[in-house]
Amino acid sequence: MSNPLVAKYGEARLPRYTSYPTAPAFSSAIGPDAYAQALANLDQDRPVSLYLHVPFCRSMCWYCGCHTSITRQDRPILEYLDVLHQEIELVAFAAHKPIMVENVHFGGGTPTIVRPDDFRALIKKLRSAFDFQSDCSIAIEIDPRTLSAEMVEALGENGVDRASLGVQSFDPMVQAAINRKQSVEQTSAAVSLLRASGVSSINFDLIYGLPHQTVQSCIDTVNASIEMRPERFAVFGYAHIPAFKKHQRLIDDATLPCADERNTQAEAIASQLVAAGYVQIGLDHFALPNDTLSVASSLGEVRRNFQGYTTDTCETLIGIGASAIGKLPMGYVQNEVALGTYVDRVASGVLATAKGYRLTDEDRLRARIIERLMCDFSVDLNSITESSGFDVDYLLVNNGRLKDLEGDGVIEIDDGKVTVRQESRFMIRAVAAAFDAYLGISGRTHSKAA
């Protein structure tokens, strides 16, 4: 039976709210000088997180929404790594002080596309430029199809303790339709190598809403995945935006499931994971009960950032690499997206910042509200607004989106506390959007809400 809430809200394209405001609000008014000043103003006693973007893959997955380039040769990668080393030096110099690092995340693209010795050299560069804490956690995103034993050895030698593996779907028909053929055996072999190297936390990425995907194929993929017992799962809905990602035009629109089918697939995946002993975290993450993410969730301490749901409590994220986004006390900064422009900027000795956003007090307030909703499915506006200079009525009165959601039974509002009903939690992005002051201004296309 069709769910009327899916029909009303599910087709809306909304942000995933891994930041607020979201990237479409960024402006070129924030450039290298503003970023350099923000780095210089960092509190030396507060640790930061690092994100390094490696925008290369060996082949294009047609569903991909990332900034990446396809290369069969190593030369472009080696040249890019040289520029990464230069940017690391520029960032460290601009800070004018030692920067303590508590978390590092390598994203892509495919970070493990680099050669093992080059990865070792990159880690050495980071450790020489920044003050790595003794318990620093290092995470990396992995394509199991191209992962070598030599690379896994380099990861283990250099303290990588978390790995996120792209799985998406094990259905051969779906894999053919998205140009990503990956067997269960390949994935299992990668997991075994990583475990043996000392990686203590493994995450699988799954996607629903893919071409030719069915509820049964989603369940079959989950069943095959849980046999490998990763500590975490991240489950995302496919965002079909061929106007922005031209390679997605290779996917036949007619093979994509409708909003109701997408929602049913998501519910089936969630039910299967919960039945297997995983705890659901927020909208789309799942973790074993003793995992730090589950523990943080039970304490109401889960955070949300560009990597999704996390236990990372650092208020500062320094982004390094083409298109990388950073967050600092002043706001957000993003590097040049175009690879050539990024390389030219850094090679000239200038920070690669192309745009950003300076946060206002109201932005910070709304960001806290949206984060708690996305993490806890409820928020106490009285507590959030205390000492903020804003009152609850400012957020509730004349909020048409919120009134619609309340009228449709999606949420309850009681004495300033907004709670999403259990059966409507899949609509959490629509609830978060009710507190987004910028939604719809940029015209940017986001993924569907369900």
Helices and strands as residue ranges (DSSP letters): H 4-5, I 6-10, E 13-14, G 23-25, H 32-40, E 48-54, E 56-57, E 69-70, H 75-95, E 100-108, G 111-113, H 116-129, E 131-142, G 144-146, H 149-157, E 160-168, H 172-178, H 184-197, E 201-208, H 215-226, E 232-237, G 246-250, G 253-255, H 259-275, E 279-281, E 285-287, H 292-298, E 303-305, E 308-310, E 317-320, E 325-328, E 331-335, H 339-347, E 353-358, H 361-376, E 378-380, H 381-385, H 392-396, H 400-407, E 411-414, E 417-420, G 422-427, H 428-433, E 447-448
